[in-house]
Amino acid sequence: MMNEIQIVNPGTEITTHNRQINEKLARYFSQIFSRLPANTQRAFSNTMKYYMGYCNINNLVSFSELMTESIESVKQYVSSMCESQLAYKTVTLRVAMISKMFSIADLPNPIKESTFLKDFIKLELRDFDIYNRANQAPALRVEDLERINSTVVPDNLLDVRDLAIINTMFDGLLRANEVARIQIKHIDFKCHKLLIERSKSDQDGHGSYRYISETSLSYISDYINESNDGKENGDLARIDSGILFRPISPKGTSLKPYDESIKRVSKMKTLNYTTIYRAIKRIAQKAGLDIDLTGHSMRVGGAVSMAEANINIQDIKKAGGWSSEVMPARYTEQAQIEMGMHSLAKKKGR
């Protein structure tokens, strides 16, 4: 039996008490790991930290030369993840990365070699997927957005900014962190295009274009014009370049100072998830919407609304920048069911 693997420096160095395995790990981390995308490195490091931490707490051997020990450790950890609040995709990613670690260490891989464990994981993930779909973020459909736009009359700059955020997120099927990183230069007002430089499914940063409507562009223009009204060039509360959606003063009437001389994206200040979430909730409340919206509701709602308009899954996938059809299919499943039952009810006069 091999002793527990220890993380000396997560993401950089993982060592065991077995010299040969240490050499294999060291070769991988020195020649391969550092060349992987940053998001992959982070996900790998987090997976190892949480898996091995779980095993330590529960007196399990995380990586063993004995197949039976590894099977039990992985089995218990997968069950633990499926009882947590983790996203389905996070759980499947961690299972894949644990399997990768066994292969790197040249240890018997229970995830690939044990029929029992493979079937166990398959059944656990099936039940977990059903649970996740039942707890999916509520969708902000196009009719809900139209209600917001027709009901909410902006009282101040804060309202204008938040309306621009919600409409832009819906058009581009954006995540909260994607809308937060939008810069002025990313918007093509003439061609109705929005560049997303990096997204969750684009770890290499190739970028992708999303559609942006005249309504969203109008709100963005109003937001910029109102922000700059009465302010001279060089005023730190003006918007001329850099991040578009910025923090606003407590009274909601002017932007907080922002340094546009910072050109390095990683150094630019962006709105955090909580600020965007509160903006969405506040505007929904003003519109009288009885929907428990989250930062993901516009992305889900955009996909659902497209499905309800009979737009095919390939076009929905492209519109949201998904790398596969799995997630848009899950989001649009509800719309397909509702459309099917609506057709039946109409035929039968129900």
C-alpha contacts under 8 A as a table, 3 or more apart, distances in Angstrom:
res1	aa1	res2	aa2	distance
1	M	64	S	6.07
1	M	65	E	5.56
1	M	66	L	6.16
2	M	17	H	7.28
2	M	18	N	7.12
2	M	63	F	7.45
2	M	64	S	5.27
2	M	65	E	5.90
3	N	16	T	6.87
3	N	17	H	6.18
3	N	18	N	7.96
3	N	61	V	7.21
3	N	63	F	7.98
3	N	64	S	7.27
4	E	16	T	6.66
4	E	17	H	7.81
4	E	61	V	5.58
4	E	62	S	6.16
4	E	63	F	6.52
4	E	64	S	7.63
5	I	14	I	7.09
5	I	15	T	5.87
5	I	16	T	4.48
5	I	17	H	7.33
5	I	52	M	7.71
5	I	62	S	7.06
5	I	63	F	6.65
6	Q	14	I	6.07
6	Q	15	T	5.52
6	Q	16	T	6.01
6	Q	52	M	7.87
7	I	10	P	5.66
7	I	13	E	6.63
7	I	14	I	4.66
7	I	15	T	6.38
7	I	48	M	7.85
7	I	49	K	7.21
8	V	13	E	5.86
8	V	14	I	5.81
8	V	15	T	6.91
9	N	12	T	5.48
9	N	13	E	5.19
9	N	14	I	6.86
10	P	13	E	6.25
10	P	14	I	6.98
10	P	45	S	5.21
10	P	46	N	7.59
10	P	48	M	7.58
10	P	49	K	6.83
11	G	14	I	7.84
11	G	41	Q	6.21
11	G	42	R	6.84
11	G	44	F	6.88
11	G	45	S	4.44
11	G	46	N	7.97
12	T	29	F	6.45
12	T	33	F	7.90
13	E	25	L	7.88
13	E	26	A	7.05
13	E	29	F	6.85
14	I	22	N	7.78
14	I	25	L	6.88
14	I	26	A	7.76
15	T	22	N	5.51
15	T	25	L	7.29
16	T	19	R	7.42
16	T	21	I	7.03
16	T	22	N	5.99
17	H	22	N	7.63
18	N	21	I	5.47
18	N	22	N	6.16
19	R	22	N	5.00
19	R	23	E	6.31
20	Q	23	E	5.20
20	Q	24	K	6.53
21	I	24	K	5.09
21	I	25	L	6.20
21	I	105	A	5.60
21	I	106	D	7.49
22	N	25	L	5.08
22	N	26	A	5.97
23	E	26	A	5.06
23	E	27	R	6.12
24	K	27	R	5.22
24	K	28	Y	6.32
24	K	104	I	6.98
24	K	105	A	6.19
25	L	28	Y	5.16
25	L	29	F	6.20
25	L	104	I	6.67
25	L	105	A	6.27
26	A	29	F	5.24
26	A	30	S	5.98
27	R	30	S	5.30
27	R	31	Q	5.94
27	R	32	I	7.84
28	Y	31	Q	5.45
28	Y	32	I	5.25
28	Y	33	F	6.30
28	Y	104	I	7.36
29	F	32	I	5.62
29	F	33	F	4.62
29	F	34	S	6.58
30	S	33	F	6.54
30	S	34	S	6.69
31	Q	34	S	6.95
31	Q	35	R	7.52
32	I	35	R	5.53
32	I	36	L	6.83
33	F	36	L	5.44
33	F	41	Q	6.91
34	S	41	Q	7.66
36	L	40	T	6.36
36	L	41	Q	6.37
37	P	40	T	5.31
37	P	41	Q	6.41
37	P	203	Q	6.31
37	P	204	D	6.31
38	A	41	Q	5.09
38	A	42	R	6.17
38	A	203	Q	7.66
39	N	42	R	5.06
39	N	43	A	6.07
39	N	203	Q	6.41
40	T	43	A	5.09
40	T	44	F	6.01
40	T	203	Q	7.91
41	Q	44	F	5.16
41	Q	45	S	6.11
42	R	45	S	5.17
42	R	46	N	6.10
43	A	46	N	5.19
43	A	47	T	6.05
43	A	94	R	7.96
44	F	47	T	5.16
44	F	48	M	6.32
44	F	94	R	7.84
44	F	97	M	6.39
45	S	48	M	5.29
45	S	49	K	6.15
46	N	49	K	5.02
46	N	50	Y	6.10
47	T	50	Y	5.41
47	T	51	Y	5.93
47	T	94	R	5.61
47	T	97	M	7.02
47	T	98	I	7.28
48	M	51	Y	5.26
48	M	52	M	5.82
48	M	98	I	7.31
49	K	52	M	5.52
49	K	53	G	5.84
50	Y	53	G	4.99
50	Y	54	Y	6.00
51	Y	54	Y	5.18
51	Y	55	C	6.32
51	Y	62	S	7.38
51	Y	77	Y	6.93
52	M	55	C	4.99
52	M	56	N	6.12
52	M	62	S	5.87
53	G	56	N	5.13
53	G	57	I	6.27
54	Y	57	I	5.30
54	Y	58	N	6.22
54	Y	77	Y	7.09
55	C	58	N	5.16
55	C	59	N	5.84
55	C	60	L	4.59
55	C	61	V	6.19
55	C	62	S	5.69
55	C	73	S	6.79
55	C	77	Y	7.78
56	N	59	N	5.19
56	N	60	L	6.12
56	N	61	V	7.51
56	N	62	S	7.95
57	I	60	L	7.77
60	L	69	E	7.83
60	L	73	S	5.87
61	V	64	S	6.28
61	V	69	E	6.60
61	V	70	S	6.84
61	V	73	S	6.48
62	S	70	S	6.38
62	S	73	S	5.95
62	S	74	V	7.54
63	F	70	S	5.91
63	F	102	F	7.15
63	F	107	L	7.78
64	S	67	M	6.87
64	S	69	E	6.35
64	S	70	S	5.63
64	S	107	L	7.24
64	S	108	P	7.98
65	E	70	S	7.87
65	E	107	L	5.99
65	E	108	P	6.45
66	L	69	E	5.58
66	L	70	S	6.62
66	L	108	P	7.57
67	M	70	S	5.21
67	M	71	I	6.06
67	M	108	P	6.20
67	M	109	N	7.49
67	M	110	P	6.31
68	T	71	I	5.16
68	T	72	E	6.39
69	E	72	E	5.34
69	E	73	S	6.31
70	S	73	S	5.11
70	S	74	V	6.12
70	S	110	P	6.49
71	I	74	V	5.39
71	I	75	K	5.91
71	I	110	P	5.58
71	I	111	I	7.70
71	I	114	S	7.68
71	I	117	L	6.49
72	E	75	K	5.05
72	E	76	Q	6.14
73	S	76	Q	5.42
73	S	77	Y	6.24
74	V	77	Y	5.11
74	V	78	V	6.05
75	K	78	V	5.34
75	K	79	S	6.33
75	K	117	L	6.77
75	K	120	F	7.55
75	K	121	I	7.39
76	Q	79	S	5.16
76	Q	80	S	6.19
77	Y	80	S	4.97
77	Y	81	M	6.25
78	V	81	M	5.14
78	V	82	C	6.23
78	V	91	V	7.73
78	V	95	V	7.55
78	V	121	I	7.03
78	V	124	E	7.75
79	S	82	C	5.15
79	S	83	E	6.39
79	S	124	E	6.99
80	S	83	E	5.25
80	S	84	S	6.52
81	M	84	S	5.11
81	M	85	Q	7.85
81	M	86	L	6.77
81	M	91	V	6.52
82	C	85	Q	7.87
82	C	86	L	7.52
82	C	91	V	7.40
82	C	124	E	6.98
82	C	125	L	7.23
82	C	128	F	5.80
86	L	90	T	6.41
86	L	91	V	6.74
87	A	90	T	5.18
87	A	91	V	6.51
87	A	132	N	7.34
88	Y	91	V	5.26
88	Y	92	T	6.42
88	Y	125	L	7.78
88	Y	128	F	7.01
88	Y	129	D	6.24
88	Y	132	N	6.71
89	K	92	T	5.23
89	K	93	L	6.05
90	T	93	L	5.08
90	T	94	R	6.18
91	V	94	R	5.23
91	V	95	V	6.33
92	T	95	V	5.16
92	T	96	A	6.31
92	T	125	L	7.85
93	L	96	A	5.14
93	L	97	M	6.23
94	R	97	M	5.04
94	R	98	I	6.09
95	V	98	I	5.24
95	V	99	S	6.28
96	A	99	S	5.12
96	A	100	K	6.24
97	M	100	K	4.80
97	M	101	M	6.24
98	I	101	M	5.08
98	I	102	F	6.56
99	S	102	F	5.30
99	S	103	S	6.53
99	S	109	N	6.50
99	S	110	P	7.85
99	S	111	I	5.95
99	S	112	K	7.40
100	K	103	S	5.10
100	K	104	I	6.19
101	M	104	I	5.02
101	M	105	A	6.21
102	F	105	A	5.25
102	F	106	D	6.15
102	F	107	L	5.25
102	F	108	P	6.80
102	F	109	N	5.47
103	S	106	D	4.93
103	S	107	L	6.21
103	S	108	P	7.70
103	S	109	N	6.60
104	I	107	L	7.80
108	P	113	E	7.57
109	N	112	K	5.62
109	N	113	E	5.82
109	N	114	S	7.82
110	P	113	E	4.97
110	P	114	S	4.91
110	P	117	L	6.73
110	P	118	K	7.98
111	I	114	S	6.15
111	I	117	L	6.21
111	I	118	K	5.85
112	K	115	T	7.87
112	K	118	K	6.94
113	E	118	K	7.97
114	S	117	L	5.28
114	S	118	K	6.13
115	T	118	K	5.10
115	T	119	D	6.10
116	F	119	D	5.39
116	F	120	F	6.09
117	L	120	F	4.90
117	L	121	I	6.03
118	K	121	I	5.30
118	K	122	K	6.14
119	D	122	K	4.99
119	D	123	L	6.22
120	F	123	L	5.32
120	F	124	E	6.16
121	I	124	E	5.06
121	I	125	L	6.00
122	K	125	L	5.30
122	K	126	R	6.14
123	L	126	R	5.01
123	L	127	D	6.37
124	E	127	D	5.38
124	E	128	F	6.10
125	L	128	F	4.84
125	L	129	D	5.86
126	R	129	D	5.16
126	R	130	I	6.48
127	D	130	I	5.21
127	D	131	Y	6.40
128	F	131	Y	5.03
128	F	132	N	6.15
129	D	132	N	5.02
129	D	133	R	6.20
130	I	133	R	5.26
130	I	134	A	6.33
131	Y	134	A	5.16
131	Y	135	N	6.37
132	N	135	N	5.04
132	N	136	Q	5.98
133	R	136	Q	4.98
133	R	330	R	7.55
137	A	293	L	7.17
137	A	294	T	6.46
137	A	296	H	6.28
137	A	297	S	5.70
137	A	300	V	7.17
138	P	291	I	7.02
138	P	292	D	6.62
138	P	293	L	5.92
138	P	294	T	7.32
138	P	297	S	5.57
138	P	300	V	7.45
138	P	301	G	7.68
139	A	293	L	7.42
139	A	297	S	4.73
139	A	298	M	6.50
139	A	299	R	7.81
139	A	300	V	5.21
139	A	301	G	4.06
139	A	302	G	7.84
139	A	304	V	7.29
140	L	144	D	5.90
140	L	145	L	6.76
140	L	293	L	7.31
140	L	297	S	5.35
140	L	298	M	5.32
140	L	300	V	7.14
140	L	301	G	4.35
140	L	302	G	7.28
141	R	144	D	5.20
141	R	145	L	6.42
141	R	298	M	7.58
141	R	301	G	4.54
141	R	302	G	6.38
141	R	304	V	6.92
141	R	305	S	5.59
142	V	145	L	5.01
142	V	146	E	6.16
142	V	301	G	7.17
142	V	302	G	7.05
142	V	305	S	6.02
143	E	146	E	4.99
143	E	147	R	6.22
144	D	147	R	5.05
144	D	148	I	6.35
144	D	289	L	7.58
145	L	148	I	5.01
145	L	149	N	6.25
145	L	167	N	7.44
146	E	149	N	5.10
146	E	150	S	6.07
147	R	150	S	5.20
147	R	151	T	5.84
147	R	287	A	6.93
148	I	151	T	5.23
148	I	152	V	5.66
148	I	283	I	7.43
148	I	284	A	6.86
148	I	287	A	5.20
149	N	152	V	5.84
149	N	153	V	7.93
149	N	163	L	7.69
150	S	153	V	7.76
151	T	286	K	7.96
151	T	287	A	5.62
152	V	283	I	7.42
152	V	286	K	6.31
152	V	287	A	5.71
154	P	157	L	7.51
154	P	159	D	5.02
154	P	160	V	5.76
155	D	159	D	6.31
156	N	159	D	5.54
156	N	160	V	6.68
156	N	252	G	6.08
156	N	253	T	5.65
157	L	160	V	5.09
157	L	161	R	6.14
157	L	223	Y	6.68
157	L	226	E	6.76
157	L	227	S	7.12
157	L	248	I	7.99
157	L	252	G	5.81
157	L	253	T	5.11
157	L	254	S	6.53
158	L	161	R	5.20
158	L	162	D	6.15
158	L	248	I	6.66
158	L	252	G	4.83
158	L	253	T	6.64
159	D	162	D	5.18
159	D	163	L	6.07
159	D	252	G	7.91
159	D	283	I	7.45
160	V	163	L	5.23
160	V	164	A	6.20
160	V	219	Y	6.50
160	V	220	I	7.97
160	V	222	D	7.09
160	V	223	Y	5.62
161	R	164	A	5.10
161	R	165	I	6.21
161	R	219	Y	7.53
161	R	220	I	7.33
161	R	223	Y	5.66
161	R	245	F	7.00
162	D	165	I	4.92
162	D	166	I	6.23
162	D	279	A	5.64
162	D	280	I	7.00
162	D	283	I	7.13
163	L	166	I	5.27
163	L	167	N	6.16
163	L	219	Y	6.82
163	L	283	I	7.25
164	A	167	N	5.33
164	A	168	T	5.96
164	A	216	S	5.79
164	A	217	L	7.86
164	A	219	Y	4.95
164	A	220	I	5.49
164	A	223	Y	7.52
165	I	168	T	5.24
165	I	169	M	6.05
165	I	179	V	7.15
165	I	245	F	7.61
166	I	169	M	5.19
166	I	170	F	6.25
166	I	280	I	6.62
166	I	298	M	7.19
167	N	170	F	5.15
167	N	171	D	6.22
167	N	215	T	7.48
167	N	216	S	5.33
168	T	171	D	5.18
168	T	172	G	6.12
168	T	174	L	7.69
168	T	179	V	7.57
168	T	212	I	6.48
168	T	213	S	7.91
168	T	216	S	5.56
169	M	172	G	5.42
169	M	173	L	5.45
169	M	174	L	4.63
169	M	175	R	7.05
169	M	176	A	7.76
169	M	179	V	6.48
169	M	298	M	5.86
169	M	299	R	6.81
170	F	173	L	5.03
170	F	174	L	6.72
170	F	298	M	4.65
170	F	299	R	6.01
170	F	301	G	7.23
170	F	302	G	5.51
171	D	174	L	7.77
171	D	210	R	7.68
171	D	211	Y	6.09
171	D	212	I	5.37
171	D	213	S	6.53
171	D	216	S	7.81
171	D	302	G	6.96
172	G	194	L	7.68
172	G	210	R	5.08
172	G	211	Y	5.60
172	G	212	I	6.31
172	G	299	R	7.73
172	G	319	A	6.82
172	G	320	G	6.46
173	L	298	M	6.26
173	L	299	R	4.06
173	L	300	V	7.39
173	L	302	G	5.81
173	L	303	A	7.28
173	L	319	A	7.05
173	L	320	G	5.10
174	L	178	E	5.94
174	L	179	V	6.24
174	L	296	H	7.87
174	L	298	M	7.18
174	L	299	R	5.53
174	L	320	G	7.12
175	R	178	E	5.22
175	R	179	V	6.53
175	R	295	G	6.85
175	R	296	H	6.02
175	R	299	R	6.59
176	A	179	V	5.45
176	A	180	A	6.26
176	A	273	Y	6.19
176	A	276	I	6.73
176	A	295	G	5.63
176	A	296	H	7.06
177	N	180	A	5.04
177	N	181	R	6.49
177	N	272	N	7.54
177	N	273	Y	6.89
178	E	181	R	5.41
178	E	182	I	6.77
178	E	196	I	6.95
178	E	198	R	7.61
178	E	199	S	6.57
179	V	182	I	5.46
180	A	243	I	7.76
180	A	244	L	7.95
180	A	245	F	6.48
180	A	270	T	5.65
180	A	271	L	5.54
180	A	272	N	7.34
181	R	243	I	6.35
181	R	244	L	7.80
181	R	270	T	6.38
182	I	186	H	6.46
182	I	195	L	7.92
182	I	196	I	7.10
182	I	243	I	5.85
182	I	244	L	5.89
182	I	245	F	7.42
183	Q	186	H	5.35
183	Q	187	I	7.42
183	Q	241	S	7.06
183	Q	242	G	5.04
183	Q	243	I	4.24
183	Q	244	L	5.01
184	I	187	I	5.87
184	I	240	D	7.61
184	I	241	S	5.57
184	I	242	G	5.90
184	I	243	I	6.44
184	I	244	L	5.55
185	K	188	D	7.69
185	K	241	S	7.11
185	K	242	G	7.49
186	H	194	L	5.68
186	H	195	L	4.90
186	H	196	I	7.32
187	I	192	H	7.67
187	I	193	K	6.14
187	I	194	L	4.81
187	I	195	L	6.58
188	D	191	C	5.59
188	D	192	H	5.68
188	D	193	K	5.05
188	D	194	L	6.24
189	F	192	H	5.31
189	F	193	K	7.01
189	F	217	L	6.80
190	K	193	K	7.98
192	H	211	Y	6.00
192	H	212	I	5.11
192	H	213	S	6.26
192	H	214	E	7.36
192	H	217	L	8.00
193	K	209	Y	6.29
193	K	210	R	5.82
193	K	211	Y	5.03
193	K	212	I	5.64
194	L	209	Y	5.43
194	L	210	R	5.06
194	L	211	Y	6.08
194	L	212	I	6.22
195	L	207	G	6.83
195	L	208	S	5.83
195	L	209	Y	4.55
195	L	210	R	6.38
196	I	199	S	6.96
196	I	207	G	5.51
196	I	208	S	5.34
196	I	209	Y	6.04
196	I	210	R	7.23
197	E	205	G	6.07
197	E	206	H	6.84
197	E	207	G	4.17
197	E	208	S	6.54
198	R	202	D	5.79
198	R	203	Q	6.77
198	R	204	D	7.63
198	R	205	G	4.69
198	R	206	H	6.95
198	R	207	G	5.36
198	R	208	S	7.72
199	S	202	D	4.93
199	S	203	Q	6.60
199	S	205	G	7.33
199	S	207	G	7.59
200	K	203	Q	6.22
201	S	321	G	7.34
201	S	322	W	6.44
201	S	323	S	6.15
202	D	205	G	5.56
202	D	206	H	6.65
202	D	207	G	6.96
208	S	321	G	7.01
210	R	319	A	6.22
210	R	320	G	7.41
210	R	321	G	7.92
211	Y	319	A	7.35
212	I	216	S	6.40
212	I	217	L	6.99
213	S	216	S	5.28
213	S	217	L	6.25
214	E	217	L	4.99
214	E	218	S	5.99
215	T	218	S	5.12
215	T	219	Y	6.41
216	S	219	Y	5.17
216	S	220	I	6.16
217	L	220	I	4.98
217	L	221	S	6.04
218	S	221	S	5.12
218	S	222	D	6.17
219	Y	222	D	5.07
219	Y	223	Y	6.07
220	I	223	Y	4.98
220	I	224	I	6.20
221	S	224	I	5.19
221	S	225	N	6.00
222	D	225	N	5.13
222	D	226	E	5.91
223	Y	226	E	5.32
223	Y	227	S	6.02
224	I	227	S	5.07
224	I	228	N	6.19
224	I	239	I	6.30
225	N	228	N	5.22
225	N	229	D	5.93
226	E	229	D	5.12
227	S	237	A	7.26
227	S	238	R	6.05
227	S	239	I	6.84
227	S	254	S	6.25
227	S	255	L	6.60
228	N	231	K	5.36
228	N	232	E	7.90
228	N	237	A	7.46
228	N	238	R	4.95
228	N	239	I	6.47
231	K	235	D	6.27
231	K	237	A	7.65
231	K	238	R	6.60
232	E	235	D	5.74
232	E	238	R	7.92
233	N	238	R	7.54
234	G	238	R	7.48
235	D	238	R	5.57
236	L	256	K	7.81
236	L	257	P	4.70
236	L	258	Y	5.29
236	L	259	D	6.35
236	L	260	E	7.72
237	A	254	S	7.14
237	A	255	L	5.17
237	A	256	K	5.87
237	A	257	P	4.80
237	A	258	Y	6.33
238	R	255	L	7.43
239	I	242	G	7.77
239	I	244	L	7.32
240	D	260	E	7.86
241	S	244	L	7.60
241	S	260	E	6.32
242	G	260	E	5.81
242	G	263	K	7.45
242	G	268	M	7.98
243	I	246	R	6.88
243	I	268	M	7.32
243	I	269	K	7.70
243	I	270	T	6.97
245	F	270	T	7.52
245	F	271	L	7.16
246	R	255	L	6.80
246	R	256	K	7.50
246	R	258	Y	7.99
246	R	270	T	6.63
246	R	271	L	6.32
247	P	255	L	6.10
247	P	256	K	5.75
247	P	271	L	6.61
248	I	252	G	5.79
248	I	253	T	7.19
248	I	254	S	5.76
248	I	255	L	4.31
248	I	256	K	5.21
249	S	252	G	5.24
249	S	253	T	6.46
249	S	254	S	5.66
249	S	255	L	5.83
249	S	256	K	5.60
250	P	253	T	7.94
251	K	254	S	7.82
259	D	262	I	6.18
260	E	263	K	7.30
262	I	265	V	7.95
262	I	267	K	6.95
262	I	268	M	6.44
263	K	267	K	7.72
263	K	268	M	7.32
264	R	267	K	5.50
264	R	268	M	6.61
265	V	268	M	5.25
271	L	275	T	6.22
271	L	276	I	6.84
272	N	275	T	5.53
272	N	276	I	6.59
273	Y	276	I	5.21
273	Y	277	Y	5.98
273	Y	295	G	7.47
274	T	277	Y	5.00
274	T	278	R	6.08
275	T	278	R	5.22
275	T	279	A	6.17
276	I	279	A	5.01
276	I	280	I	6.31
276	I	295	G	6.96
277	Y	280	I	5.24
277	Y	281	K	6.28
277	Y	294	T	6.16
277	Y	295	G	5.33
278	R	281	K	5.06
278	R	282	R	5.93
279	A	282	R	5.21
279	A	283	I	6.25
280	I	283	I	5.43
280	I	284	A	6.14
280	I	293	L	7.18
280	I	294	T	7.43
280	I	295	G	7.35
281	K	284	A	5.14
281	K	285	Q	6.10
281	K	292	D	7.83
281	K	293	L	6.44
281	K	294	T	7.64
282	R	285	Q	5.14
282	R	286	K	6.29
283	I	286	K	5.00
283	I	287	A	6.31
284	A	287	A	5.10
284	A	288	G	6.25
284	A	289	L	5.29
284	A	290	D	7.89
284	A	291	I	7.80
284	A	293	L	7.90
285	Q	288	G	4.97
285	Q	289	L	5.89
285	Q	290	D	7.66
286	K	289	L	7.75
293	L	296	H	7.81
293	L	297	S	5.71
294	T	297	S	5.31
295	G	298	M	7.23
296	H	299	R	5.46
296	H	300	V	6.34
297	S	300	V	5.13
297	S	301	G	5.73
298	M	301	G	4.88
298	M	302	G	5.80
299	R	302	G	5.26
299	R	303	A	6.42
299	R	320	G	7.54
300	V	303	A	5.29
300	V	304	V	6.16
300	V	331	Y	5.95
301	G	304	V	5.00
301	G	305	S	5.91
302	G	305	S	5.20
302	G	306	M	6.20
303	A	306	M	5.19
303	A	307	A	6.28
303	A	316	I	6.24
303	A	320	G	7.72
303	A	328	P	6.56
303	A	331	Y	6.59
303	A	332	T	6.26
304	V	307	A	5.07
304	V	308	E	6.16
304	V	331	Y	6.31
304	V	332	T	4.85
304	V	334	Q	7.65
304	V	335	A	5.85
305	S	308	E	5.00
305	S	309	A	6.28
305	S	335	A	7.83
306	M	309	A	5.03
306	M	310	N	6.55
306	M	311	I	5.42
306	M	316	I	6.82
307	A	310	N	5.02
307	A	311	I	5.32
307	A	312	N	6.94
307	A	313	I	7.53
307	A	316	I	7.72
307	A	332	T	5.93
307	A	335	A	6.36
307	A	336	Q	7.14
308	E	311	I	7.45
308	E	335	A	5.81
308	E	336	Q	7.21
308	E	339	M	7.09
311	I	315	D	6.75
311	I	316	I	6.97
312	N	315	D	5.61
312	N	316	I	6.48
313	I	316	I	4.98
313	I	317	K	6.03
313	I	325	E	7.02
313	I	328	P	7.15
313	I	329	A	7.02
314	Q	317	K	5.04
314	Q	318	K	6.34
314	Q	325	E	7.28
315	D	318	K	5.09
315	D	319	A	6.07
316	I	319	A	5.03
316	I	320	G	6.32
316	I	328	P	6.87
317	K	320	G	5.47
317	K	321	G	6.04
317	K	322	W	5.19
317	K	323	S	7.47
317	K	324	S	7.04
317	K	325	E	6.14
317	K	328	P	6.21
318	K	321	G	5.07
318	K	322	W	6.47
319	A	322	W	7.99
322	W	325	E	7.04
322	W	327	M	7.51
322	W	328	P	7.56
324	S	327	M	7.24
325	E	328	P	5.61
325	E	329	A	5.83
326	V	329	A	5.30
326	V	330	R	6.34
327	M	330	R	5.04
327	M	331	Y	6.24
328	P	331	Y	5.00
328	P	332	T	6.02
329	A	332	T	5.22
329	A	333	E	5.94
330	R	333	E	5.24
330	R	334	Q	7.94
331	Y	334	Q	6.88
332	T	335	A	5.21
332	T	336	Q	6.35
333	E	336	Q	5.20
333	E	337	I	6.33
334	Q	337	I	5.19
334	Q	338	E	6.19
335	A	338	E	5.11
335	A	339	M	6.04
336	Q	339	M	5.15
336	Q	340	G	6.12
337	I	340	G	5.16
337	I	341	M	6.27
338	E	341	M	5.24
338	E	342	H	5.98
339	M	342	H	4.98
339	M	343	S	6.22
340	G	343	S	5.28
340	G	344	L	6.41
341	M	344	L	5.00
341	M	345	A	6.01
342	H	345	A	5.09
342	H	346	K	6.05
343	S	346	K	5.15
343	S	347	K	6.26
344	L	347	K	5.20
344	L	348	K	6.18
345	A	348	K	5.15
345	A	349	G	5.65
345	A	350	R	4.69
346	K	349	G	5.09
346	K	350	R	6.37
347	K	350	R	7.89
